[in-house]
């Protein structure tokens, strides 16, 4: 089994952050954000986009990782 490096730990931690952000967004969407709030909508779109990009890139790195 290959040793884990700093990149592996960073990707794992980023995954935890992305999951927490998705849970937070779902909670806030249910409780707080008024319908049609465009300022919050822009922030949410930005956060959703960042989560998506992180997960897409992390998945690519996992696919490229050499098998041990």
RATAWO-V741536 format. One record per backbone hydrogen bond with DSSP energy under -0.5 kcal/mol. CO is the residue of the C=O (numbers start at 1). NH is the residue of the N-H. E is the energy in kcal/mol with one decimal. If there is no record, write none. Layout:
co=CO nh=NH e=E
co=CO nh=NH e=E
This chain:
co=5 nh=9 e=-1.9
co=6 nh=10 e=-2.5
co=7 nh=11 e=-2.4
co=8 nh=12 e=-2.3
co=9 nh=13 e=-2.7
co=10 nh=14 e=-2.6
co=11 nh=15 e=-2.0
co=12 nh=16 e=-1.7
co=13 nh=17 e=-2.4
co=14 nh=18 e=-2.7
co=15 nh=19 e=-2.3
co=16 nh=20 e=-2.4
co=17 nh=21 e=-2.6
co=18 nh=22 e=-2.3
co=19 nh=23 e=-2.2
co=20 nh=24 e=-2.6
co=21 nh=25 e=-2.8
co=22 nh=26 e=-2.2
co=23 nh=27 e=-2.2
co=24 nh=28 e=-2.8
co=25 nh=29 e=-2.8
co=26 nh=30 e=-1.6
co=27 nh=31 e=-1.6
co=28 nh=32 e=-2.8
co=28 nh=33 e=-1.4
co=34 nh=37 e=-1.7
co=36 nh=38 e=-1.1
co=37 nh=41 e=-2.0
co=38 nh=42 e=-2.2
co=39 nh=43 e=-1.7
co=40 nh=44 e=-2.8
co=41 nh=45 e=-2.5
co=42 nh=46 e=-2.2
co=43 nh=47 e=-2.4
co=44 nh=48 e=-3.1
co=45 nh=49 e=-2.3
co=46 nh=50 e=-2.2
co=47 nh=51 e=-2.5
co=48 nh=52 e=-2.5
co=49 nh=53 e=-2.7
co=50 nh=54 e=-2.4
co=51 nh=55 e=-2.7
co=52 nh=56 e=-2.5
co=53 nh=57 e=-2.4
co=54 nh=58 e=-2.9
co=55 nh=59 e=-2.1
co=56 nh=60 e=-1.8
co=57 nh=61 e=-2.2
co=58 nh=62 e=-2.2
co=59 nh=63 e=-2.0
co=60 nh=64 e=-1.8
co=61 nh=65 e=-1.1
